[in-house]
């Protein structure tokens, strides 16, 4: 999975985790809500990408 992300993707993941950790230090309840939003967004993006690939005939890619 790491090879699919590339350098920019890895930096993005680190920044998101660092921001979530900083928020958790201040208010754990808010950090939990942000984590749920991030997971939900990731699931939506995965679904949209899967649908787009399926529409182009590449359903086995994701």
C-alpha positions, -999 to 999 in steps of 0.1 A, spaced: 0 0 0 28 24 8 42 21 -27 8 31 -41 7 63 -21 41 78 -31 59 105 -11 32 131 -12 6 105 0 27 94 29 33 130 39 -4 136 37 -12 106 59 15 118 85 0 153 85 -35 139 91 -24 117 119 -4 145 135 -34 168 133 -57 142 148 -32 135 176 -29 173 184 -67 175 185 -69 145 208 -45 162 232 -69 191 235 -102 174 233 -105 136 228 -143 137 220 -137 162 191 -108 140 178 -131 110 178 -156 129 157 -129 141 133 -116 105 129 -151 93 121 -155 120 94 -121 110 79 -130 73 78 -164 81 62 -148 104 36 -123 77 28 -151 51 23 -170 75 1 -140 82 -21 -132 45 -24 -168 39 -35 -167 66 -61 -134 55 -75 -146 19 -76 -178 29 -94 -158 51 -119 -134 22 -126 -163 -2 -130 -180 22 -155 -148 22 -175 -146 -16 -175 -118 -19 -149 -137 -33 -120 -109 -56 -108 -86 -27 -101 -99 -17 -66 
